[in-house]
Amino acid sequence: MSTFNLRKEEEIINRLRSLYELYGYAQFKMSKFEEYDLYVRNKDFLISDGIITFTDTNGKLLALKPDVTLSIIKNFRASEGVVDKVYYNENVYRISGGTHSFKEILQLGVECMGHVDTYCQFEVLSLAAKSLSLLSDEVVLDVSDFGILTDLLESFGINTSLKKEILVAIGEKNVHDLERICANGGISAYDTGILTELVRLYGNPTEVLPRIKTILSDKIDSEKLNVLETLCKSLCDSGFSNMVRIDFSIVNGVDYYNGIVFKGFVKGIPSAVLSGGQYDGLMKKMQRNAGAIGFALYLDLMEDLLIEKKTFDVDSLIVYTDNVSFFDIDLILKKLISEGKTVLAQRSVPAKIKYKEMWKLTESGVELLERNA
């Protein structure tokens, strides 16, 4: 099928796949089913708690896959100094953010597993930025380092329960709740001030990072701050300065994510359409001695933008009479199709159909009855 006949969604998917393959990423293919236990053990990692399950013929409990990353990790085998680079284009089955009901969702993503170095981090961030650019001209890529945030909280000497409360408030950008939680938890006014300022800071890396380095200079290892600065500068130098922003309110699962985290937004969509980061903690939990970084695109959130709105259901409607031979019907259809038109042949006009033009075909010939702009 030629490109102009593809829906906008299909065109973008093909371009995304081509992008990942240009960088040497191999496609990961998997079954629709996985053992339910895989998802139960890592439920906090999943976007949605809802999982569709069924019992196999051998009595084993299976699930329609709500996620692909867990299956990729399950099949990963480490090689010294090597990074496995894969992308996926799979249907997942979970509660959609748009409909709040179970839905089959086409999801694309990129995963790097193995010896993940700074270049690998940059490459994944760069692919995330390029992916967003293929979706829209008005996009934002928010970047943070979850490791910096968790190191800061650990420097306060707080317990796990309080840390989780603080992270919830940070994720919601709720400064009032953050100050209250810190006061109740015995965190000093000085340390609370660092947290609240960190949450408030948002913007272009060249403007925000110098201030972040200043307020965290006596709290955080400078190496982590330097890596974040290097990655952001490299992204901006690569032509993405108009979309990259620093945002320390990006809070992912504390048990899974440990470093660079990021989210992508498209104008007109209230939720992030792209989410990713380093998840070495998940690799460790699944007994894989390696690092990992990746992202996923949630195309269901972009349904209204990606699915091309059609003014007409069909270009040409052919209404034929009983005595017309199918040879003559086929002849006129072929002629119109050769002109690049979509054609529908019917004995009578279907209800509510929208067409550009309507033809009547009789034994005497063909006649144009109506043409719409």
PyMOL commands that set and color helices and strands:
alter all, ss='L'
color gray80, all
select helices_A, chain A and resi 3-5+8-22+36-41+43-45+69-75+118-135+146-155+160-171+175-184+189-200+205-215+222-240+280-285+299-306+326-338
alter helices_A, ss='H'
color red, helices_A
select strands_A, chain A and resi 26-28+33-35+53-55+61-64+83-95+102-114+139-145+202-203+244-247+260-266+274-278+291-298+314-320+343-346+355-362+365-371
alter strands_A, ss='S'
color yellow, strands_A
deselect
rebuild
show_as cartoon
